[in-house]
Amino acid sequence: MAFEFITQALRTQASSSLLRTRAISHGVINFCANDYLGLSTHPDVIEAWQRGANEYGVGSGGSALVSGYSHAHAALEEKLAEITGYESSLLFNSGYSANQALIKALLNKNDLLVQDKLNHASLIEAGMYSPATMKRFKHNDSVHLAQILEQYRAAHTNSLVVTEGVFSMDGDMADLQSVSQQCKVHDSWLLVDDAHGFGVLPQGQNSLNQHGLLARDVDLYMATFGKAVGVSGAFVSASKDVIDYLVNFSKPYIYSTAMPGAMALCIDKALTIMMTETWRVTHLNQLIGYFKQQCFLRNIALMPSDTAIQPLLIGDASKAMHISQLLAVHGLLVKAIRPPTVPVGTSRLRITLSANHSIADIDLLLTHLKDALDNNSYHYPNNYSYSNRDHNLDNSEDSRRNAAGGKHD
C-alpha cells in the first residue's frame, strides 16, 4: 500500500511518548505561551486591530509587490528601522519564513554558513538545503566559532554566522559580543535571530542593547511579532541595500501574500505600548527573579537562564508528559518539550513567564510542580551536562542533512 510509512511513523511516535497532539485550552493559567509582555489581550491592541479591519479589510489581497502593500506596512517598517537602529526593515508573515528567506537569498555554493548548534529549526533546515557549505559551532562557544572561521573562511567568497539572541528551548543568551568580534576579525556577516529577546530584555529590550552592541555590529537582525509584541509575523532589519535586495530576489517575500494591513496597524500599536509601558519589562524580570529564587528554595533545579524561558530538564519523554498532565489537572498549562524539538534524553518542561502573571500565579505553579516532581520520584538527570548539550543531536536531523545533499558538517 502506498505511503504506509505514515501509519508506522505515528505508531512509533506514540510508543515513544513523542506523539504530538493539539488541545484547546481555556480557563487555564498559561505558563507555556510566548506572550511575554501580555500584549495579545491589551485593549488598545485589540482596538487597533478592529480599526485596521475597518480601514483595510481583514486581508491584504496580494503580495507586497502586486497589491498587498499599504501605508500601514510602510509606516510599520519605518518604525521598526527606527527602533532597531537600522536603515531599513522588511515585513514577513513568520519568523520561519524570514529566516529561510535570508539564507536562501544571500548564500550560494561558494559561500560559508556557520551556525550555533542549538539554532532554531528554521535556520538549521535552511542551511541544510542551502548550496553553501554549512558548519556548526558548539553552543555559545566563540572559541570553536573562531576555529571554524580560521579553517574555512579563506576558501569561500562570503561568510555568514548565525546565532539566536535568546535560545528558544534553553532560554540562555548568546555571547553576542564575542560572536560579533569574531565576525569582524574573519570578514563575516552576522545574523541574529532575536525572536525571544526582542522587547523583553532589561537592558534596552533586545539582545543587541543587552550586550552593548549597535546595528553596525550585527549585519542582519530578525525578530518576530508573535512573542513580546503579542500578535503575529516577523521582520528583518538591515542596510537599505540588503532590504532592497530581498525585495527583488527573495522568493519567500516576492511570492507570499502580504500580511493584512490591519495586522500591520495592530503591530504598530503593540510596539508603541511595548516602548512606553516599560513597567511590563520591569515586572516580567521581577517575576523571573522571584521564580528562580523560589525554585532554588524548593530544590527544583532549573536550566541556567535569566530570561522568560525557564526550562526544567526532566530527561525522559513519558515522565515529562506525565508531569505536564498532572499540572493540567490543576489548571496550569505547562507543555512538555520532547524530541526532535530537543535532543533525545533532554525532554523538559518549558516554563515561560509573562507580565500578565502574578506572584500568586507563580506560587500556585510552584506548589503543584513540587508535588508532581516529588510524586514522580524526580531526580535531576546525571547523564546530561550543559557543556556537551550541543552534541546530543537527534539522528533524524543527520538523516535530513544527508538527504539534502549539501556540504555540511
JOMOZI-V390656 format. One line per field, one symbol per residue. phi: phi as a letter, one per 40 degrees, with the letter a starting at -180 (. if undefined). A space follows every 10 residues. Layout:
phi = ???
This chain:
phi = .cfccccccc ccdccbfbcc bbbcbagbcc bbccccbgcc bcdccccccc cccccbgcbb gicccbacbb dccccccccc ccccgccabb cbcacdcccc ccccccbbcc bbbbbccbcc dccccdcccc cccbbbcddf bcccdccccc cbcccbcbbb bbaccbcccb gcbcccdccc cccccbfbcb bbcbdbbcgb cccggacccd bgbbdccbcb bbabbcbccg bahaabbacc ccccccccbc cdccbbccdd dccccccdcc cccdcbcccc cccdcccdcc ccccccccfc ccccabbccb cbcbhccccc cccdccccdc gbcbccbbdc cbcdgbdacc cbbbcccbdc cccccccccc cccccbfcbc dccabccbcc cccccccccc ccccgccbc
